[in-house]
């Protein structure tokens, strides 16, 4: 990964963007892709479109959602502790004791998720799995009035863990799900810069995926794309305790995962595999027996239908503040998609 691209990845994952509050990270995306696109625009939902060769055929939509899980302030106790509703799939066990950052009108505000210390728990307490509303956020306030000078109801926040690199080209951060998908889209636009294309490439940083694929619904409709590739994470199953008979056998560092199944157009699948072989890019095949729960799900059934593919990066510890992936898998995903886009001709037929 080149140093400039790596620095952008770090900025991307460390900029808070809970679903519905993605504006700061989308500004980063717009600034990043502007030199490589004919047109950059943002729709009323906040989806960012970077368009190359707008008159080209076929029209290819590359979608990586930029939102992350988080929480929304909905109650303040008399003592100044905050309670919050989860945004997306938040695990309260993982949330306990995490540092948080709340996006207020006066700027970012730090806090910590509180729970009764183990020394003060009785045996029954220790057996209970906490519920999200059993937890609270301590911002250091001394009263409700003191807290409300700093926060407003509806302020959103995220769990705060910075980007760090481990050995063997592994990286850990909050929000790899799915800002790494947005990063791949921007990297494909960089790799395609200056290359002749038959296709029109629409790189889209979609919003509100974590609360129902909402940005992809709107952007897929307005893109009028013939082909759509969603970029997302998928569960790496190379850690202890995972039953591979159910979850499959997928490894961090062994290449992006190409999905195959009902949500995937078979011609798109075949072409992605063929391009991977031509470019000598390692990939893993990921069977998907039903709708995938990704942006690909709604892209496939937009308008009269879109020839859809799904390219995923294996990720450990999904929906936690410390998600782990291999940087080489990101690079390989971007290389694969750039070669795929360059290969498509105006008359490609995607009919099964």
WOSULZI-V267214 format. One record per residue. RES is the residue in three letters. PHI is phi in degrees with one decimal (none if undefined). BURIAL is 1 if it has 16 or more other C-alpha atoms within 10 Angstrom, else 0. D_CENTER is the distance of its C-alpha to the mean C-alpha in Angstrom with 2 decimals. Layout:
RES	PHI	BURIAL	D_CENTER
RES	PHI	BURIAL	D_CENTER
//
This chain:
UNK	none	0	18.95
UNK	-70.9	0	20.96
UNK	-58.5	0	21.30
UNK	-66.3	0	20.18
UNK	-66.0	1	16.86
UNK	-65.8	0	16.40
UNK	-64.5	0	17.38
UNK	-65.6	1	14.89
UNK	-58.3	1	12.02
UNK	-61.4	1	13.73
UNK	-62.6	0	14.14
UNK	-64.3	1	10.59
UNK	-72.7	1	9.37
UNK	-91.0	1	12.69
UNK	-93.2	1	12.69
UNK	-60.9	1	12.16
UNK	-152.9	1	10.20
UNK	-61.6	1	10.62
UNK	-51.6	1	10.57
UNK	93.8	1	13.62
UNK	-133.9	1	13.95
UNK	-93.7	1	11.64
UNK	-60.1	1	14.77
UNK	-65.2	0	15.03
UNK	-71.7	1	11.83
UNK	-69.1	1	12.68
UNK	-64.4	0	16.10
UNK	-58.0	0	14.93
UNK	-64.0	1	13.32
UNK	-59.0	1	16.58
UNK	-64.7	0	18.75
UNK	-67.1	1	17.15
UNK	-90.0	1	17.51
UNK	-52.0	1	20.78
UNK	-68.6	0	23.13
UNK	-108.9	1	21.86
UNK	-121.4	1	21.79
UNK	-74.9	0	24.73
UNK	-143.7	0	23.07
UNK	-127.3	1	20.19
UNK	-143.4	0	19.89
UNK	-125.6	0	18.01
UNK	-87.8	0	18.76
UNK	-70.1	0	19.89
UNK	-81.6	1	16.63
UNK	111.4	1	14.91
UNK	-63.0	1	13.22
UNK	-104.1	1	14.09
UNK	-113.4	1	15.96
UNK	-112.9	1	17.31
UNK	-116.0	1	20.15
UNK	-111.2	1	22.31
UNK	54.4	1	25.68
UNK	-59.4	0	25.57
UNK	-92.6	0	28.71
UNK	-74.0	0	27.61
UNK	-138.7	1	27.44
UNK	-71.9	1	25.51
UNK	-90.8	1	22.65
UNK	-112.9	1	19.32
UNK	-102.2	1	16.02
UNK	-106.0	1	12.97
UNK	-122.9	1	9.80
UNK	-128.4	1	6.23
UNK	-80.2	1	4.71
UNK	-105.0	1	5.09
UNK	-86.9	1	6.07
UNK	-131.0	1	6.52
UNK	-69.3	1	9.51
UNK	-176.1	1	12.87
UNK	-157.1	1	16.35
UNK	-130.9	1	18.97
UNK	-67.5	1	22.53
UNK	-129.7	0	25.02
UNK	-161.3	1	28.18
UNK	-129.3	1	30.22
UNK	-76.7	0	33.06
UNK	-60.8	0	36.50
UNK	-88.0	0	35.88
UNK	93.3	1	32.78
UNK	-89.0	1	30.04
UNK	-98.7	1	26.91
UNK	-115.1	1	25.49
UNK	-143.0	1	22.12
UNK	-91.6	1	20.31
UNK	-72.3	1	16.91
UNK	-106.7	1	13.89
UNK	83.0	1	12.01
UNK	-85.4	0	12.97
UNK	-93.1	1	14.60
UNK	-89.9	0	17.10
UNK	-63.8	1	20.20
UNK	-63.9	0	21.57
UNK	-71.9	0	18.76
UNK	-69.6	1	18.93
UNK	-55.6	1	22.62
UNK	72.6	1	23.78
UNK	-76.1	1	20.47
UNK	-75.2	1	20.72
UNK	-131.6	1	18.94
UNK	-129.6	1	18.66
UNK	-103.7	1	19.63
UNK	-90.6	1	19.24
UNK	-105.6	1	22.84
UNK	-65.4	0	24.99
UNK	-100.6	0	26.70
UNK	108.2	0	23.71
UNK	-68.5	0	21.64
UNK	-126.1	0	23.49
UNK	-84.4	1	23.28
UNK	-161.7	1	23.94
UNK	-139.9	1	23.90
UNK	-77.0	1	23.41
UNK	-105.9	1	26.95
UNK	-158.4	0	28.71
UNK	-54.2	0	32.28
UNK	-65.4	0	33.08
UNK	-59.7	0	34.07
UNK	-64.3	0	37.64
UNK	-99.2	0	38.04
UNK	-88.4	0	36.76
UNK	-86.4	0	39.29
UNK	-62.0	0	38.85
UNK	-66.7	0	37.45
UNK	-58.3	0	34.80
UNK	-66.3	0	33.71
UNK	-83.0	0	33.25
UNK	-81.5	0	31.04
UNK	-85.3	0	27.26
UNK	-65.2	1	26.27
UNK	-98.9	0	24.84
UNK	-57.7	1	22.45
UNK	-83.1	0	25.41
UNK	-80.0	0	27.58
UNK	-91.6	1	25.57
UNK	-146.6	1	26.03
UNK	-111.4	1	24.94
UNK	-101.5	1	27.68
UNK	-104.2	1	27.64
UNK	89.0	0	31.25
UNK	-70.5	1	32.80
UNK	-103.1	0	36.34
UNK	-163.4	0	36.48
UNK	-61.1	1	34.75
UNK	-62.2	0	36.27
UNK	-64.1	0	35.09
UNK	-64.1	1	31.47
UNK	-75.2	0	31.56
UNK	-75.2	0	32.65
UNK	-107.3	1	29.26
UNK	-125.6	1	26.78
UNK	-125.3	1	26.76
UNK	-60.9	0	25.84
UNK	94.9	0	22.42
UNK	-63.9	1	21.11
UNK	-105.0	1	17.53
UNK	-148.1	1	16.42
UNK	-137.5	1	14.04
UNK	-78.8	1	15.04
UNK	-104.2	1	16.10
UNK	-140.1	1	15.81
UNK	-78.0	1	16.00
UNK	-71.2	1	14.94
UNK	-138.2	0	17.74
UNK	-110.4	0	18.85
UNK	-103.5	0	20.78
UNK	-73.5	0	23.27
UNK	59.1	0	22.81
UNK	64.6	0	19.91
UNK	-95.0	1	17.54
UNK	-133.0	1	15.30
UNK	-128.4	1	14.21
UNK	-166.7	1	12.15
UNK	-70.9	1	10.49
UNK	67.7	1	6.79
UNK	-57.8	1	6.08
UNK	-86.5	1	3.73
UNK	-135.0	1	1.18
UNK	-66.9	1	4.16
UNK	-67.4	1	5.94
UNK	-67.0	1	5.34
UNK	-61.2	1	6.71
UNK	-60.0	1	9.10
UNK	-60.6	1	10.28
UNK	-59.9	1	11.14
UNK	-64.7	1	13.04
UNK	-69.3	1	14.66
UNK	-61.8	1	15.88
UNK	-61.3	1	17.47
UNK	-65.1	1	19.10
UNK	-67.1	0	20.43
UNK	-85.6	1	21.83
UNK	-59.8	0	23.56
UNK	84.7	0	27.28
UNK	-92.4	0	27.18
UNK	-74.4	0	29.02
UNK	-132.5	1	27.08
UNK	-78.3	1	28.41
UNK	-80.7	1	25.08
UNK	-92.4	1	23.37
UNK	-107.9	1	19.78
UNK	-110.7	1	17.46
UNK	-84.8	1	14.21
UNK	-122.3	1	12.09
UNK	-95.1	1	9.28
UNK	-88.1	1	8.98
UNK	-114.8	1	9.24
UNK	58.2	1	9.91
UNK	-67.5	1	8.03
UNK	-67.6	1	8.49
UNK	-117.0	1	12.12
UNK	127.9	1	12.98
UNK	59.4	1	11.19
UNK	-69.8	1	13.35
UNK	-64.3	1	12.20
UNK	-67.5	1	12.21
UNK	-60.0	1	15.70
UNK	-69.2	1	17.07
UNK	-72.7	1	15.73
UNK	-64.8	1	16.70
UNK	-65.3	1	20.08
UNK	-75.3	0	20.82
UNK	-70.2	1	19.79
UNK	52.4	1	22.56
UNK	-77.3	1	20.93
UNK	-85.6	1	22.84
UNK	-128.2	1	20.08
UNK	-139.0	1	16.35
UNK	-118.6	1	13.88
UNK	-91.7	1	10.37
UNK	-112.5	1	7.97
UNK	-154.8	1	5.92
UNK	-96.3	1	7.07
UNK	-142.6	1	10.49
UNK	-70.9	1	13.12
UNK	-72.7	1	15.38
UNK	-115.4	1	18.81
UNK	-98.0	1	20.79
UNK	-117.4	0	21.40
UNK	-61.6	0	24.46
UNK	89.5	0	24.96
UNK	-97.4	0	22.74
UNK	-85.8	0	24.88
UNK	-69.0	0	24.06
UNK	-61.7	0	26.34
UNK	-96.7	0	23.81
UNK	-99.7	0	20.43
UNK	82.8	1	21.40
UNK	-122.9	1	21.74
UNK	-130.7	1	18.69
UNK	-119.5	1	18.84
UNK	-62.7	1	16.83
UNK	90.4	1	18.39
UNK	-104.8	1	19.87
UNK	107.6	1	17.65
UNK	-64.5	1	14.70
UNK	-102.4	1	15.18
UNK	-98.1	1	16.62
UNK	-77.8	1	16.76
UNK	-139.9	1	20.21
UNK	157.8	1	21.49
UNK	-62.8	0	22.09
UNK	-80.1	1	18.76
UNK	-117.1	1	19.35
UNK	-68.8	1	22.11
UNK	-63.2	1	24.47
UNK	-68.2	1	25.39
UNK	-65.8	1	21.82
UNK	-57.1	1	21.47
UNK	-61.4	0	24.85
UNK	-70.5	0	24.18
UNK	-61.1	1	20.97
UNK	-64.8	1	23.05
UNK	-63.6	0	25.99
UNK	-65.3	1	24.19
UNK	-59.3	1	22.79
UNK	-66.5	0	26.43
UNK	-62.0	0	27.83
UNK	-90.2	0	25.57
UNK	55.8	0	25.99
UNK	-102.5	1	22.31
UNK	-68.3	1	21.80
UNK	-137.8	1	19.69
UNK	-124.4	1	19.49
UNK	-92.1	1	20.17
UNK	-117.1	1	18.25
UNK	-63.2	0	20.39
UNK	-137.2	0	18.93
UNK	-78.4	0	21.86
UNK	-150.3	0	20.40
UNK	-55.1	0	17.60
UNK	-90.7	1	14.31
UNK	74.4	0	12.40
UNK	-118.1	1	9.72
UNK	-57.0	1	10.13
UNK	-59.2	1	12.87
UNK	-61.7	1	14.88
UNK	-85.2	1	15.77
UNK	-61.7	1	15.87
UNK	-60.3	1	18.57
UNK	-109.7	1	20.82
UNK	-76.4	1	20.54
UNK	49.3	0	24.06
UNK	-91.3	0	26.19
UNK	111.6	1	23.43
UNK	-127.6	1	21.09
UNK	-73.6	1	21.35
UNK	-112.9	1	17.88
UNK	-129.6	1	16.26
UNK	-136.9	1	13.16
UNK	-116.6	1	12.30
UNK	-121.4	1	10.33
UNK	-108.0	1	10.47
UNK	-62.9	1	12.40
UNK	-133.7	1	11.22
UNK	-97.2	1	13.76
UNK	67.2	0	13.77
UNK	-59.9	1	10.60
UNK	59.9	1	10.36
UNK	-122.3	1	12.77
UNK	-74.7	1	13.14
UNK	-133.0	1	13.84
UNK	-87.6	1	11.44
UNK	-123.8	1	13.15
UNK	-146.7	1	12.75
UNK	-104.5	1	15.21
UNK	-61.3	1	15.03
UNK	-64.7	1	17.28
UNK	-66.3	1	14.84
UNK	-64.8	1	12.57
UNK	-58.5	1	15.88
UNK	-67.2	1	17.09
UNK	-63.3	1	14.21
UNK	-65.8	1	14.81
UNK	-61.9	1	18.53
UNK	-62.4	1	18.51
UNK	-70.0	1	16.87
UNK	-62.0	1	19.16
UNK	-66.2	1	22.11
UNK	-61.2	1	21.20
UNK	-63.1	1	21.14
UNK	-68.0	1	24.36
UNK	-82.0	0	26.06
UNK	-69.8	1	25.84
UNK	-99.0	0	29.17
UNK	-60.1	0	30.21
UNK	-104.7	0	31.87
UNK	-57.8	0	29.33
UNK	-106.9	0	29.79
UNK	-109.3	0	26.95
UNK	-67.7	0	29.22
UNK	-61.8	0	29.11
//
